[in-house]
Amino acid sequence: MTQKSSLFKGQPKKKAIPPNRHGKPCQTRKGKRAVKPSKVTKEMDVDREVSKFINYCNEVKAATAANKEGGQLSIVKTPPGSANVAKKETANAAKK
């Protein structure tokens, strides 16, 4: 004989309604979340500068290798301060 749900005491378990995924696979969350540290030390700043330099060197090497093979790959860098100017212009436009 099958067990009836009315025999079990306590709150019944409700099924969670999944969000509309429209054919997308389930998201598997693995590893720790990247959380910004509350305290930024000088060592962290030095490490960040070193990693920026290493990334720049790798980009230059990739660009030169691509140019040697016949392709055209160049590194485009925005001038400093251009982002701040763009933000101010959009803020002023929003106020008007």
C-alpha positions as CSV (number, residue, x, y, z in Angstrom):
1,M,0.0,0.0,0.0
2,T,1.3,3.5,-0.9
3,Q,2.0,6.0,1.8
4,K,-0.2,9.0,2.0
5,S,1.1,12.5,2.4
6,S,-1.3,13.2,5.2
7,L,0.5,10.7,7.4
8,F,3.7,12.8,7.6
9,K,3.7,15.7,10.1
10,G,5.4,19.0,9.5
11,Q,5.4,21.5,6.7
12,P,5.1,20.0,3.2
13,K,8.0,20.6,0.8
14,K,7.0,22.9,-2.0
15,K,8.6,22.7,-5.4
16,A,10.6,25.7,-6.4
17,I,9.5,27.2,-9.7
18,P,12.5,27.5,-12.0
19,P,13.1,30.8,-13.8
20,N,12.5,30.9,-17.5
21,R,15.7,29.6,-19.0
22,H,14.5,29.1,-22.6
23,G,16.8,26.2,-23.4
24,K,19.8,27.5,-21.6
25,P,21.7,25.0,-19.4
26,C,21.7,25.1,-15.6
27,Q,24.3,27.4,-14.1
28,T,26.8,25.4,-12.1
29,R,28.4,27.6,-9.4
30,K,31.8,26.4,-8.5
31,G,34.6,27.9,-6.4
32,K,34.6,31.0,-4.3
33,R,33.1,34.3,-5.2
34,A,35.4,37.2,-6.2
35,V,34.9,39.6,-3.3
36,K,36.8,42.9,-3.3
37,P,38.9,43.2,-0.2
38,S,37.9,45.9,2.3
39,K,41.5,46.9,2.9
40,V,43.8,47.6,0.0
41,T,47.4,47.4,1.0
42,K,50.6,48.7,-0.8
43,E,51.5,45.1,-1.7
44,M,48.2,44.7,-3.5
45,D,48.8,47.9,-5.5
46,V,52.3,46.7,-6.4
47,D,51.0,43.3,-7.5
48,R,48.3,45.0,-9.6
49,E,51.0,47.2,-11.3
50,V,53.1,44.1,-12.0
51,S,50.2,42.2,-13.5
52,K,49.4,45.2,-15.7
53,F,52.9,45.3,-17.0
54,I,53.0,41.6,-17.7
55,N,49.6,41.8,-19.5
56,Y,50.9,44.7,-21.6
57,C,54.1,42.8,-22.5
58,N,52.0,39.8,-23.5
59,E,49.8,41.9,-25.7
60,V,52.8,43.5,-27.4
61,K,54.3,40.1,-28.1
62,A,51.0,38.8,-29.5
63,A,50.7,41.9,-31.7
64,T,54.2,41.6,-33.1
65,A,53.7,37.9,-33.8
66,A,50.5,38.7,-35.7
67,N,52.2,41.4,-37.7
68,K,55.0,39.1,-38.7
69,E,52.5,36.5,-39.9
70,G,50.8,39.1,-42.1
71,G,47.9,40.0,-40.0
72,Q,47.3,43.4,-38.5
73,L,46.8,43.6,-34.8
74,S,47.5,46.8,-32.9
75,I,47.0,47.8,-29.3
76,V,44.6,50.7,-28.9
77,K,44.8,52.6,-25.6
78,T,42.4,55.3,-24.5
79,P,44.0,58.5,-23.5
80,P,43.9,59.1,-19.7
81,G,41.0,61.2,-18.5
82,S,38.8,60.6,-21.5
83,A,36.6,58.3,-19.5
84,N,36.0,61.0,-16.9
85,V,35.1,63.6,-19.6
86,A,32.6,61.2,-21.1
87,K,31.0,60.5,-17.8
88,K,30.7,64.2,-17.1
89,E,29.1,64.9,-20.5
90,T,26.5,62.2,-20.1
91,A,25.7,63.5,-16.6
92,N,25.2,67.0,-17.9
93,A,23.0,65.8,-20.7
94,A,20.9,63.8,-18.3
95,K,20.3,67.0,-16.2
96,K,19.1,69.0,-19.2
